[in-house]
Amino acid sequence: MIAANAQSSADALLYGLVLIVGIAVLGAVMYALRRCFVSRKDTKSESPFSLQHLRDLRAEGQITEAEFQQLKSRLLGAATGGESRKDGAPWNEPRSFDAQGNQIKEPMDRRR
């Protein structure tokens, strides 16, 4: 009778240990999968260009001022989650209009 109780206690201890190890392995697998998917998600949202890289390309003459402004507004819009207007300027940038309602083009040196 004592031997049977000792055997059932040993079996219970063994099953408990297997359960604990199984939970630890499952937790490690879930942690690894989470790290894998979170890091992939973060790398997809990154832009291939930084604002400084765009400035360098403009300074080297590889892109025009208009291309720089368009790419800059896209980059800043993606970073803030906002959008830009059709003309490529951010929504918060003021626009000037003449008496007839036509947009006045500002000189490039006044633009940001």
C-alpha positions as CSV (number, residue, x, y, z in Angstrom):
1,M,0.0,0.0,0.0
2,I,2.8,2.4,0.8
3,A,4.6,1.4,-2.4
4,A,1.4,2.3,-4.4
5,N,1.2,5.7,-2.7
6,A,4.9,6.4,-3.4
7,Q,4.4,5.4,-7.0
8,S,1.4,7.6,-7.5
9,S,3.2,10.5,-5.8
10,A,6.2,10.0,-8.1
11,D,3.9,9.9,-11.1
12,A,2.1,13.1,-10.0
13,L,5.5,14.8,-9.5
14,L,6.6,13.7,-12.9
15,Y,3.5,14.9,-14.6
16,G,3.7,18.2,-12.8
17,L,7.3,18.6,-13.9
18,V,6.4,17.8,-17.5
19,L,3.6,20.3,-17.3
20,I,5.8,23.1,-16.0
21,V,8.5,22.4,-18.6
22,G,5.8,22.4,-21.3
23,I,4.5,25.7,-20.2
24,A,8.0,27.2,-20.2
25,V,8.7,25.9,-23.7
26,L,5.4,27.3,-25.0
27,G,6.2,30.7,-23.4
28,A,9.6,30.7,-25.0
29,V,8.1,29.9,-28.4
30,M,5.5,32.6,-28.1
31,Y,8.1,35.2,-27.0
32,A,10.3,34.3,-30.0
33,L,7.4,34.6,-32.4
34,R,6.3,37.9,-31.0
35,R,9.8,39.3,-31.3
36,C,10.0,38.1,-34.9
37,F,6.7,39.6,-36.0
38,V,7.2,42.9,-34.1
39,S,10.6,43.5,-35.6
40,R,9.3,42.8,-39.1
41,K,6.4,45.2,-38.5
42,D,8.8,48.0,-37.4
43,T,11.1,47.6,-40.4
44,K,8.3,47.8,-42.9
45,S,7.2,51.2,-41.7
46,E,10.6,52.7,-41.9
47,S,11.4,55.0,-44.9
48,P,14.4,54.2,-47.0
49,F,15.4,57.9,-46.8
50,S,15.9,60.2,-43.9
51,L,15.5,64.0,-44.2
52,Q,19.2,64.5,-44.0
53,H,19.7,62.0,-46.8
54,L,17.2,64.0,-48.9
55,R,19.0,67.2,-48.1
56,D,22.3,65.6,-49.2
57,L,20.8,64.4,-52.5
58,R,19.5,67.9,-53.2
59,A,22.9,69.5,-52.3
60,E,24.7,67.1,-54.6
61,G,22.2,67.9,-57.4
62,Q,20.8,64.4,-57.7
63,I,17.3,65.6,-57.1
64,T,15.6,68.9,-57.9
65,E,14.1,71.3,-55.4
66,A,10.6,70.2,-56.4
67,E,11.5,66.5,-56.0
68,F,13.0,67.4,-52.6
69,Q,9.9,69.2,-51.5
70,Q,7.6,66.3,-52.6
71,L,9.8,63.6,-51.0
72,K,10.1,65.7,-47.8
73,S,6.3,66.1,-47.5
74,R,5.8,62.4,-48.0
75,L,8.5,61.6,-45.5
76,L,7.1,64.0,-42.9
77,G,3.6,62.9,-43.6
78,A,4.5,59.2,-43.1
79,A,6.4,60.1,-39.8
80,T,3.4,62.0,-38.4
81,G,0.7,59.8,-39.9
82,G,-0.7,62.8,-41.7
83,E,-1.2,63.5,-45.4
84,S,-0.2,66.3,-47.6
85,R,-2.0,68.4,-50.2
86,K,-2.0,67.6,-53.9
87,D,0.6,70.3,-54.4
88,G,3.0,68.4,-52.1
89,A,2.9,70.9,-49.3
90,P,1.9,69.9,-45.7
91,W,-1.6,70.9,-44.6
92,N,-0.4,73.3,-42.0
93,E,1.8,75.3,-44.5
94,P,0.0,78.6,-45.3
95,R,-0.8,79.4,-48.9
96,S,-1.2,82.9,-50.4
97,F,-4.0,83.8,-52.8
98,D,-4.6,86.9,-55.0
99,A,-7.8,88.8,-55.3
100,Q,-9.2,86.4,-57.9
101,G,-8.5,83.4,-55.7
102,N,-5.5,82.1,-57.6
103,Q,-2.7,80.7,-55.6
104,I,0.4,82.9,-55.5
105,K,3.6,80.9,-56.0
106,E,6.1,81.9,-53.4
107,P,9.8,82.0,-54.1
108,M,11.7,78.8,-53.2
109,D,13.8,80.6,-50.6
110,R,10.8,81.5,-48.5
111,R,9.6,77.9,-48.4
112,R,10.7,75.6,-45.6
